[in-house]
Amino acid sequence: MATTEPWHYRGYDILPQRQWSGWCVGIHPTRSDLPLLARSTLQTLVMQKEEALVEAKQVIDRVLSQYSRCARA
């Protein structure tokens, strides 16, 4: 498993990891006020690193959207 340079998105570090013939990512908050993800590593393997990054950003967007709705309720 080879990890590449981290990407930063909305307060999270996204760590792309090469596994077998595909890519997955680890997602970790960089601040204590951000919600933790249930699984820090996405289980989906995709063929392109860019696909893995897009998927990670969508997960982060969903989590932050749900978090903000709960905070307002």
HTML snippet that shows the backbone in 3Dmol.js (N, CA, C, O; Angstrom):
<script src="https://3Dmol.org/build/3Dmol-min.js"></script>
<div id="view" style="width:600px;height:400px;position:relative"></div>
<script>
const pdb = `
ATOM      1  N   MET A   1       0.856  -1.174   0.000  1.00  0.00           N
ATOM      2  CA  MET A   1       0.000   0.000   0.000  1.00  0.00           C
ATOM      3  C   MET A   1       0.900   1.234   0.000  1.00  0.00           C
ATOM      4  O   MET A   1       1.721   1.413   0.900  1.00  0.00           O
ATOM      5  N   ALA A   2       0.741   2.074  -1.004  1.00  0.00           N
ATOM      6  CA  ALA A   2       1.536   3.295  -1.115  1.00  0.00           C
ATOM      7  C   ALA A   2       0.638   4.505  -0.903  1.00  0.00           C
ATOM      8  O   ALA A   2      -0.404   4.632  -1.545  1.00  0.00           O
ATOM      9  N   THR A   3       1.039   5.383  -0.011  1.00  0.00           N
ATOM     10  CA  THR A   3       0.288   6.611   0.267  1.00  0.00           C
ATOM     11  C   THR A   3       0.972   7.762  -0.456  1.00  0.00           C
ATOM     12  O   THR A   3       2.199   7.863  -0.464  1.00  0.00           O
ATOM     13  N   THR A   4       0.169   8.628  -1.063  1.00  0.00           N
ATOM     14  CA  THR A   4       0.719   9.799  -1.734  1.00  0.00           C
ATOM     15  C   THR A   4       0.503  11.029  -0.868  1.00  0.00           C
ATOM     16  O   THR A   4      -0.026  10.929   0.239  1.00  0.00           O
ATOM     17  N   GLU A   5       0.908  12.179  -1.363  1.00  0.00           N
ATOM     18  CA  GLU A   5       0.771  13.433  -0.616  1.00  0.00           C
ATOM     19  C   GLU A   5      -0.688  13.697  -0.243  1.00  0.00           C
ATOM     20  O   GLU A   5      -1.586  13.428  -1.040  1.00  0.00           O
ATOM     21  N   PRO A   6      -0.931  14.219   0.959  1.00  0.00           N
ATOM     22  CA  PRO A   6      -2.317  14.502   1.371  1.00  0.00           C
ATOM     23  C   PRO A   6      -2.904  15.691   0.619  1.00  0.00           C
ATOM     24  O   PRO A   6      -2.197  16.627   0.244  1.00  0.00           O
ATOM     25  N   TRP A   7      -4.201  15.628   0.413  1.00  0.00           N
ATOM     26  CA  TRP A   7      -4.973  16.745  -0.121  1.00  0.00           C
ATOM     27  C   TRP A   7      -5.745  17.329   1.046  1.00  0.00           C
ATOM     28  O   TRP A   7      -6.055  16.615   2.000  1.00  0.00           O
ATOM     29  N   HIS A   8      -6.056  18.599   0.987  1.00  0.00           N
ATOM     30  CA  HIS A   8      -6.782  19.273   2.055  1.00  0.00           C
ATOM     31  C   HIS A   8      -8.103  19.782   1.492  1.00  0.00           C
ATOM     32  O   HIS A   8      -8.136  20.422   0.441  1.00  0.00           O
ATOM     33  N   TYR A   9      -9.194  19.491   2.204  1.00  0.00           N
ATOM     34  CA  TYR A   9     -10.521  19.898   1.739  1.00  0.00           C
ATOM     35  C   TYR A   9     -11.414  20.144   2.938  1.00  0.00           C
ATOM     36  O   TYR A   9     -11.658  19.236   3.733  1.00  0.00           O
ATOM     37  N   ARG A  10     -11.901  21.364   3.072  1.00  0.00           N
ATOM     38  CA  ARG A  10     -12.871  21.760   4.092  1.00  0.00           C
ATOM     39  C   ARG A  10     -12.477  21.307   5.502  1.00  0.00           C
ATOM     40  O   ARG A  10     -13.328  20.885   6.286  1.00  0.00           O
ATOM     41  N   GLY A  11     -11.192  21.397   5.815  1.00  0.00           N
ATOM     42  CA  GLY A  11     -10.719  21.060   7.151  1.00  0.00           C
ATOM     43  C   GLY A  11     -10.347  19.600   7.343  1.00  0.00           C
ATOM     44  O   GLY A  11     -10.058  19.182   8.465  1.00  0.00           O
ATOM     45  N   TYR A  12     -10.347  18.829   6.287  1.00  0.00           N
ATOM     46  CA  TYR A  12      -9.981  17.419   6.363  1.00  0.00           C
ATOM     47  C   TYR A  12      -8.734  17.156   5.520  1.00  0.00           C
ATOM     48  O   TYR A  12      -8.514  17.795   4.492  1.00  0.00           O
ATOM     49  N   ASP A  13      -7.934  16.211   5.974  1.00  0.00           N
ATOM     50  CA  ASP A  13      -6.845  15.684   5.160  1.00  0.00           C
ATOM     51  C   ASP A  13      -7.376  14.454   4.438  1.00  0.00           C
ATOM     52  O   ASP A  13      -7.979  13.571   5.047  1.00  0.00           O
ATOM     53  N   ILE A  14      -7.144  14.411   3.137  1.00  0.00           N
ATOM     54  CA  ILE A  14      -7.511  13.257   2.323  1.00  0.00           C
ATOM     55  C   ILE A  14      -6.206  12.605   1.898  1.00  0.00           C
ATOM     56  O   ILE A  14      -5.376  13.226   1.234  1.00  0.00           O
ATOM     57  N   LEU A  15      -6.033  11.351   2.287  1.00  0.00           N
ATOM     58  CA  LEU A  15      -4.787  10.638   2.016  1.00  0.00           C
ATOM     59  C   LEU A  15      -5.039   9.517   0.999  1.00  0.00           C
ATOM     60  O   LEU A  15      -5.497   8.437   1.372  1.00  0.00           O
ATOM     61  N   PRO A  16      -4.745   9.765  -0.275  1.00  0.00           N
ATOM     62  CA  PRO A  16      -4.914   8.710  -1.285  1.00  0.00           C
ATOM     63  C   PRO A  16      -3.935   7.564  -1.038  1.00  0.00           C
ATOM     64  O   PRO A  16      -2.768   7.783  -0.715  1.00  0.00           O
ATOM     65  N   GLN A  17      -4.433   6.341  -1.194  1.00  0.00           N
ATOM     66  CA  GLN A  17      -3.602   5.152  -0.969  1.00  0.00           C
ATOM     67  C   GLN A  17      -3.777   4.195  -2.144  1.00  0.00           C
ATOM     68  O   GLN A  17      -4.898   3.852  -2.518  1.00  0.00           O
ATOM     69  N   ARG A  18      -2.685   3.781  -2.703  1.00  0.00           N
ATOM     70  CA  ARG A  18      -2.697   2.803  -3.787  1.00  0.00           C
ATOM     71  C   ARG A  18      -2.806   1.419  -3.175  1.00  0.00           C
ATOM     72  O   ARG A  18      -1.972   1.034  -2.355  1.00  0.00           O
ATOM     73  N   GLN A  19      -3.833   0.661  -3.568  1.00  0.00           N
ATOM     74  CA  GLN A  19      -3.987  -0.708  -3.087  1.00  0.00           C
ATOM     75  C   GLN A  19      -4.267  -1.601  -4.283  1.00  0.00           C
ATOM     76  O   GLN A  19      -5.218  -1.380  -5.032  1.00  0.00           O
ATOM     77  N   TRP A  20      -3.439  -2.594  -4.448  1.00  0.00           N
ATOM     78  CA  TRP A  20      -3.534  -3.503  -5.577  1.00  0.00           C
ATOM     79  C   TRP A  20      -3.556  -2.695  -6.869  1.00  0.00           C
ATOM     80  O   TRP A  20      -2.606  -1.967  -7.160  1.00  0.00           O
ATOM     81  N   SER A  21      -4.618  -2.815  -7.637  1.00  0.00           N
ATOM     82  CA  SER A  21      -4.678  -2.087  -8.908  1.00  0.00           C
ATOM     83  C   SER A  21      -5.597  -0.874  -8.824  1.00  0.00           C
ATOM     84  O   SER A  21      -5.962  -0.315  -9.859  1.00  0.00           O
ATOM     85  N   GLY A  22      -5.982  -0.454  -7.622  1.00  0.00           N
ATOM     86  CA  GLY A  22      -6.906   0.661  -7.473  1.00  0.00           C
ATOM     87  C   GLY A  22      -6.460   1.638  -6.405  1.00  0.00           C
ATOM     88  O   GLY A  22      -5.352   1.548  -5.877  1.00  0.00           O
ATOM     89  N   TRP A  23      -7.353   2.581  -6.097  1.00  0.00           N
ATOM     90  CA  TRP A  23      -7.091   3.623  -5.108  1.00  0.00           C
ATOM     91  C   TRP A  23      -8.219   3.659  -4.090  1.00  0.00           C
ATOM     92  O   TRP A  23      -9.382   3.434  -4.426  1.00  0.00           O
ATOM     93  N   CYS A  24      -7.866   3.944  -2.846  1.00  0.00           N
ATOM     94  CA  CYS A  24      -8.831   4.287  -1.806  1.00  0.00           C
ATOM     95  C   CYS A  24      -8.255   5.499  -1.083  1.00  0.00           C
ATOM     96  O   CYS A  24      -7.135   5.918  -1.376  1.00  0.00           O
ATOM     97  N   VAL A  25      -9.001   6.062  -0.149  1.00  0.00           N
ATOM     98  CA  VAL A  25      -8.516   7.252   0.558  1.00  0.00           C
ATOM     99  C   VAL A  25      -8.804   7.134   2.046  1.00  0.00           C
ATOM    100  O   VAL A  25      -9.778   6.505   2.458  1.00  0.00           O
ATOM    101  N   GLY A  26      -7.946   7.744   2.837  1.00  0.00           N
ATOM    102  CA  GLY A  26      -8.194   7.951   4.255  1.00  0.00           C
ATOM    103  C   GLY A  26      -8.634   9.400   4.436  1.00  0.00           C
ATOM    104  O   GLY A  26      -8.089  10.298   3.794  1.00  0.00           O
ATOM    105  N   ILE A  27      -9.613   9.633   5.302  1.00  0.00           N
ATOM    106  CA  ILE A  27     -10.132  10.980   5.545  1.00  0.00           C
ATOM    107  C   ILE A  27     -10.023  11.263   7.033  1.00  0.00           C
ATOM    108  O   ILE A  27     -10.565  10.523   7.855  1.00  0.00           O
ATOM    109  N   HIS A  28      -9.320  12.337   7.378  1.00  0.00           N
ATOM    110  CA  HIS A  28      -9.075  12.649   8.786  1.00  0.00           C
ATOM    111  C   HIS A  28      -9.284  14.141   9.038  1.00  0.00           C
ATOM    112  O   HIS A  28      -8.728  14.968   8.315  1.00  0.00           O
ATOM    113  N   PRO A  29     -10.085  14.505  10.064  1.00  0.00           N
ATOM    114  CA  PRO A  29     -10.281  15.921  10.380  1.00  0.00           C
ATOM    115  C   PRO A  29      -8.985  16.538  10.899  1.00  0.00           C
ATOM    116  O   PRO A  29      -8.184  15.876  11.560  1.00  0.00           O
ATOM    117  N   THR A  30      -8.798  17.810  10.589  1.00  0.00           N
ATOM    118  CA  THR A  30      -7.602  18.524  11.056  1.00  0.00           C
ATOM    119  C   THR A  30      -7.914  19.438  12.237  1.00  0.00           C
ATOM    120  O   THR A  30      -7.009  20.027  12.827  1.00  0.00           O
ATOM    121  N   ARG A  31      -9.213  19.556  12.583  1.00  0.00           N
ATOM    122  CA  ARG A  31      -9.614  20.410  13.706  1.00  0.00           C
ATOM    123  C   ARG A  31     -10.569  19.636  14.613  1.00  0.00           C
ATOM    124  O   ARG A  31     -11.284  18.741  14.162  1.00  0.00           O
ATOM    125  N   SER A  32     -10.568  19.987  15.872  1.00  0.00           N
ATOM    126  CA  SER A  32     -11.403  19.276  16.845  1.00  0.00           C
ATOM    127  C   SER A  32     -12.889  19.596  16.704  1.00  0.00           C
ATOM    128  O   SER A  32     -13.722  18.852  17.222  1.00  0.00           O
ATOM    129  N   ASP A  33     -13.244  20.685  16.019  1.00  0.00           N
ATOM    130  CA  ASP A  33     -14.651  21.041  15.880  1.00  0.00           C
ATOM    131  C   ASP A  33     -15.322  20.349  14.699  1.00  0.00           C
ATOM    132  O   ASP A  33     -16.513  20.560  14.467  1.00  0.00           O
ATOM    133  N   LEU A  34     -14.595  19.533  13.949  1.00  0.00           N
ATOM    134  CA  LEU A  34     -15.166  18.820  12.805  1.00  0.00           C
ATOM    135  C   LEU A  34     -15.609  17.427  13.223  1.00  0.00           C
ATOM    136  O   LEU A  34     -14.976  16.804  14.076  1.00  0.00           O
ATOM    137  N   PRO A  35     -16.701  16.928  12.626  1.00  0.00           N
ATOM    138  CA  PRO A  35     -17.148  15.581  12.985  1.00  0.00           C
ATOM    139  C   PRO A  35     -16.184  14.513  12.450  1.00  0.00           C
ATOM    140  O   PRO A  35     -15.560  14.674  11.401  1.00  0.00           O
ATOM    141  N   LEU A  36     -16.088  13.423  13.210  1.00  0.00           N
ATOM    142  CA  LEU A  36     -15.317  12.263  12.770  1.00  0.00           C
ATOM    143  C   LEU A  36     -16.170  11.454  11.810  1.00  0.00           C
ATOM    144  O   LEU A  36     -17.396  11.444  11.921  1.00  0.00           O
ATOM    145  N   LEU A  37     -15.542  10.793  10.891  1.00  0.00           N
ATOM    146  CA  LEU A  37     -16.260   9.897   9.992  1.00  0.00           C
ATOM    147  C   LEU A  37     -16.348   8.522  10.629  1.00  0.00           C
ATOM    148  O   LEU A  37     -15.449   8.112  11.364  1.00  0.00           O
ATOM    149  N   ALA A  38     -17.427   7.814  10.347  1.00  0.00           N
ATOM    150  CA  ALA A  38     -17.610   6.486  10.921  1.00  0.00           C
ATOM    151  C   ALA A  38     -16.462   5.563  10.524  1.00  0.00           C
ATOM    152  O   ALA A  38     -15.978   4.779  11.340  1.00  0.00           O
ATOM    153  N   ARG A  39     -16.031   5.660   9.278  1.00  0.00           N
ATOM    154  CA  ARG A  39     -14.856   4.930   8.800  1.00  0.00           C
ATOM    155  C   ARG A  39     -13.914   5.954   8.204  1.00  0.00           C
ATOM    156  O   ARG A  39     -14.296   6.709   7.309  1.00  0.00           O
ATOM    157  N   SER A  40     -12.710   5.984   8.684  1.00  0.00           N
ATOM    158  CA  SER A  40     -11.774   6.984   8.175  1.00  0.00           C
ATOM    159  C   SER A  40     -11.219   6.620   6.804  1.00  0.00           C
ATOM    160  O   SER A  40     -10.711   7.490   6.096  1.00  0.00           O
ATOM    161  N   THR A  41     -11.309   5.350   6.417  1.00  0.00           N
ATOM    162  CA  THR A  41     -10.845   4.932   5.095  1.00  0.00           C
ATOM    163  C   THR A  41     -12.039   4.474   4.281  1.00  0.00           C
ATOM    164  O   THR A  41     -12.789   3.595   4.706  1.00  0.00           O
ATOM    165  N   LEU A  42     -12.214   5.070   3.112  1.00  0.00           N
ATOM    166  CA  LEU A  42     -13.302   4.638   2.235  1.00  0.00           C
ATOM    167  C   LEU A  42     -12.995   3.240   1.725  1.00  0.00           C
ATOM    168  O   LEU A  42     -11.868   2.950   1.325  1.00  0.00           O
ATOM    169  N   GLN A  43     -13.983   2.394   1.740  1.00  0.00           N
ATOM    170  CA  GLN A  43     -13.791   0.993   1.366  1.00  0.00           C
ATOM    171  C   GLN A  43     -13.780   0.784  -0.149  1.00  0.00           C
ATOM    172  O   GLN A  43     -13.301  -0.246  -0.624  1.00  0.00           O
ATOM    173  N   THR A  44     -14.293   1.734  -0.900  1.00  0.00           N
ATOM    174  CA  THR A  44     -14.397   1.581  -2.336  1.00  0.00           C
ATOM    175  C   THR A  44     -13.040   1.734  -2.995  1.00  0.00           C
ATOM    176  O   THR A  44     -12.318   2.699  -2.743  1.00  0.00           O
ATOM    177  N   LEU A  45     -12.704   0.787  -3.831  1.00  0.00           N
ATOM    178  CA  LEU A  45     -11.502   0.904  -4.648  1.00  0.00           C
ATOM    179  C   LEU A  45     -11.917   1.393  -6.030  1.00  0.00           C
ATOM    180  O   LEU A  45     -12.824   0.831  -6.644  1.00  0.00           O
ATOM    181  N   VAL A  46     -11.267   2.420  -6.512  1.00  0.00           N
ATOM    182  CA  VAL A  46     -11.528   2.944  -7.855  1.00  0.00           C
ATOM    183  C   VAL A  46     -10.226   2.903  -8.645  1.00  0.00           C
ATOM    184  O   VAL A  46      -9.142   2.813  -8.068  1.00  0.00           O
ATOM    185  N   MET A  47     -10.336   2.967  -9.944  1.00  0.00           N
ATOM    186  CA  MET A  47      -9.165   2.807 -10.792  1.00  0.00           C
ATOM    187  C   MET A  47      -8.270   4.047 -10.828  1.00  0.00           C
ATOM    188  O   MET A  47      -7.052   3.918 -10.952  1.00  0.00           O
ATOM    189  N   GLN A  48      -8.843   5.230 -10.723  1.00  0.00           N
ATOM    190  CA  GLN A  48      -8.084   6.476 -10.838  1.00  0.00           C
ATOM    191  C   GLN A  48      -8.034   7.199  -9.496  1.00  0.00           C
ATOM    192  O   GLN A  48      -9.022   7.228  -8.762  1.00  0.00           O
ATOM    193  N   LYS A  49      -6.886   7.778  -9.182  1.00  0.00           N
ATOM    194  CA  LYS A  49      -6.743   8.536  -7.941  1.00  0.00           C
ATOM    195  C   LYS A  49      -7.727   9.701  -7.905  1.00  0.00           C
ATOM    196  O   LYS A  49      -8.270  10.019  -6.847  1.00  0.00           O
ATOM    197  N   GLU A  50      -7.963  10.344  -9.057  1.00  0.00           N
ATOM    198  CA  GLU A  50      -8.884  11.483  -9.114  1.00  0.00           C
ATOM    199  C   GLU A  50     -10.297  11.066  -8.729  1.00  0.00           C
ATOM    200  O   GLU A  50     -11.014  11.830  -8.083  1.00  0.00           O
ATOM    201  N   GLU A  51     -10.704   9.861  -9.120  1.00  0.00           N
ATOM    202  CA  GLU A  51     -12.027   9.354  -8.746  1.00  0.00           C
ATOM    203  C   GLU A  51     -12.126   9.195  -7.228  1.00  0.00           C
ATOM    204  O   GLU A  51     -13.147   9.525  -6.625  1.00  0.00           O
ATOM    205  N   ALA A  52     -11.064   8.691  -6.625  1.00  0.00           N
ATOM    206  CA  ALA A  52     -11.051   8.508  -5.176  1.00  0.00           C
ATOM    207  C   ALA A  52     -11.150   9.851  -4.459  1.00  0.00           C
ATOM    208  O   ALA A  52     -11.836   9.964  -3.444  1.00  0.00           O
ATOM    209  N   LEU A  53     -10.463  10.874  -4.986  1.00  0.00           N
ATOM    210  CA  LEU A  53     -10.525  12.204  -4.373  1.00  0.00           C
ATOM    211  C   LEU A  53     -11.915  12.807  -4.508  1.00  0.00           C
ATOM    212  O   LEU A  53     -12.418  13.413  -3.562  1.00  0.00           O
ATOM    213  N   VAL A  54     -12.542  12.652  -5.666  1.00  0.00           N
ATOM    214  CA  VAL A  54     -13.906  13.168  -5.871  1.00  0.00           C
ATOM    215  C   VAL A  54     -14.864  12.490  -4.901  1.00  0.00           C
ATOM    216  O   VAL A  54     -15.700  13.153  -4.287  1.00  0.00           O
ATOM    217  N   GLU A  55     -14.747  11.179  -4.761  1.00  0.00           N
ATOM    218  CA  GLU A  55     -15.614  10.444  -3.843  1.00  0.00           C
ATOM    219  C   GLU A  55     -15.404  10.909  -2.399  1.00  0.00           C
ATOM    220  O   GLU A  55     -16.368  11.061  -1.649  1.00  0.00           O
ATOM    221  N   ALA A  56     -14.160  11.132  -2.014  1.00  0.00           N
ATOM    222  CA  ALA A  56     -13.863  11.602  -0.652  1.00  0.00           C
ATOM    223  C   ALA A  56     -14.487  12.977  -0.406  1.00  0.00           C
ATOM    224  O   ALA A  56     -15.053  13.218   0.661  1.00  0.00           O
ATOM    225  N   LYS A  57     -14.388  13.868  -1.376  1.00  0.00           N
ATOM    226  CA  LYS A  57     -14.977  15.205  -1.230  1.00  0.00           C
ATOM    227  C   LYS A  57     -16.491  15.117  -1.090  1.00  0.00           C
ATOM    228  O   LYS A  57     -17.085  15.877  -0.326  1.00  0.00           O
ATOM    229  N   GLN A  58     -17.121  14.200  -1.818  1.00  0.00           N
ATOM    230  CA  GLN A  58     -18.572  14.031  -1.704  1.00  0.00           C
ATOM    231  C   GLN A  58     -18.949  13.524  -0.319  1.00  0.00           C
ATOM    232  O   GLN A  58     -19.949  13.962   0.249  1.00  0.00           O
ATOM    233  N   VAL A  59     -18.169  12.615   0.224  1.00  0.00           N
ATOM    234  CA  VAL A  59     -18.427  12.099   1.575  1.00  0.00           C
ATOM    235  C   VAL A  59     -18.296  13.233   2.591  1.00  0.00           C
ATOM    236  O   VAL A  59     -19.144  13.375   3.473  1.00  0.00           O
ATOM    237  N   ILE A  60     -17.255  14.029   2.476  1.00  0.00           N
ATOM    238  CA  ILE A  60     -17.049  15.154   3.391  1.00  0.00           C
ATOM    239  C   ILE A  60     -18.203  16.139   3.282  1.00  0.00           C
ATOM    240  O   ILE A  60     -18.711  16.606   4.302  1.00  0.00           O
ATOM    241  N   ASP A  61     -18.623  16.461   2.077  1.00  0.00           N
ATOM    242  CA  ASP A  61     -19.752  17.382   1.879  1.00  0.00           C
ATOM    243  C   ASP A  61     -21.017  16.847   2.536  1.00  0.00           C
ATOM    244  O   ASP A  61     -21.744  17.601   3.184  1.00  0.00           O
ATOM    245  N   ARG A  62     -21.290  15.537   2.375  1.00  0.00           N
ATOM    246  CA  ARG A  62     -22.481  14.933   2.987  1.00  0.00           C
ATOM    247  C   ARG A  62     -22.407  14.994   4.503  1.00  0.00           C
ATOM    248  O   ARG A  62     -23.386  15.350   5.159  1.00  0.00           O
ATOM    249  N   VAL A  63     -21.259  14.652   5.061  1.00  0.00           N
ATOM    250  CA  VAL A  63     -21.104  14.650   6.526  1.00  0.00           C
ATOM    251  C   VAL A  63     -21.280  16.058   7.086  1.00  0.00           C
ATOM    252  O   VAL A  63     -21.984  16.247   8.078  1.00  0.00           O
ATOM    253  N   LEU A  64     -20.650  17.039   6.462  1.00  0.00           N
ATOM    254  CA  LEU A  64     -20.765  18.418   6.955  1.00  0.00           C
ATOM    255  C   LEU A  64     -22.176  18.966   6.774  1.00  0.00           C
ATOM    256  O   LEU A  64     -22.637  19.761   7.592  1.00  0.00           O
ATOM    257  N   SER A  65     -22.864  18.554   5.719  1.00  0.00           N
ATOM    258  CA  SER A  65     -24.246  18.980   5.522  1.00  0.00           C
ATOM    259  C   SER A  65     -25.147  18.422   6.624  1.00  0.00           C
ATOM    260  O   SER A  65     -25.972  19.147   7.181  1.00  0.00           O
ATOM    261  N   GLN A  66     -24.990  17.134   6.939  1.00  0.00           N
ATOM    262  CA  GLN A  66     -25.773  16.521   8.014  1.00  0.00           C
ATOM    263  C   GLN A  66     -25.428  17.143   9.364  1.00  0.00           C
ATOM    264  O   GLN A  66     -26.310  17.374  10.191  1.00  0.00           O
ATOM    265  N   TYR A  67     -24.157  17.409   9.580  1.00  0.00           N
ATOM    266  CA  TYR A  67     -23.694  18.010  10.834  1.00  0.00           C
ATOM    267  C   TYR A  67     -24.289  19.397  11.026  1.00  0.00           C
ATOM    268  O   TYR A  67     -24.728  19.740  12.123  1.00  0.00           O
ATOM    269  N   SER A  68     -24.305  20.195   9.964  1.00  0.00           N
ATOM    270  CA  SER A  68     -24.851  21.544  10.087  1.00  0.00           C
ATOM    271  C   SER A  68     -26.366  21.518  10.316  1.00  0.00           C
ATOM    272  O   SER A  68     -26.897  22.370  11.028  1.00  0.00           O
ATOM    273  N   ARG A  69     -27.067  20.546   9.717  1.00  0.00           N
ATOM    274  CA  ARG A  69     -28.516  20.424   9.949  1.00  0.00           C
ATOM    275  C   ARG A  69     -28.795  20.058  11.382  1.00  0.00           C
ATOM    276  O   ARG A  69     -29.727  20.591  11.985  1.00  0.00           O
ATOM    277  N   CYS A  70     -27.999  19.146  11.951  1.00  0.00           N
ATOM    278  CA  CYS A  70     -28.191  18.734  13.346  1.00  0.00           C
ATOM    279  C   CYS A  70     -27.860  19.872  14.306  1.00  0.00           C
ATOM    280  O   CYS A  70     -28.510  20.024  15.340  1.00  0.00           O
ATOM    281  N   ALA A  71     -26.866  20.656  13.973  1.00  0.00           N
ATOM    282  CA  ALA A  71     -26.463  21.777  14.827  1.00  0.00           C
ATOM    283  C   ALA A  71     -27.542  22.851  14.875  1.00  0.00           C
ATOM    284  O   ALA A  71     -27.708  23.523  15.893  1.00  0.00           O
ATOM    285  N   ARG A  72     -28.281  23.015  13.767  1.00  0.00           N
ATOM    286  CA  ARG A  72     -29.345  24.027  13.729  1.00  0.00           C
ATOM    287  C   ARG A  72     -30.619  23.557  14.400  1.00  0.00           C
ATOM    288  O   ARG A  72     -31.447  24.376  14.798  1.00  0.00           O
ATOM    289  N   ALA A  73     -30.793  22.238  14.533  1.00  0.00           N
ATOM    290  CA  ALA A  73     -32.055  21.686  15.087  1.00  0.00           C
ATOM    291  C   ALA A  73     -32.117  21.851  16.590  1.00  0.00           C
ATOM    292  O   ALA A  73     -33.098  21.447  17.216  1.00  0.00           O
TER     293      ALA A  73
END
`;
const viewer = $3Dmol.createViewer("view");
viewer.addModel(pdb, "pdb");
viewer.setStyle({}, {cartoon: {color: "spectrum"}});
viewer.zoomTo();
viewer.render();
</script>
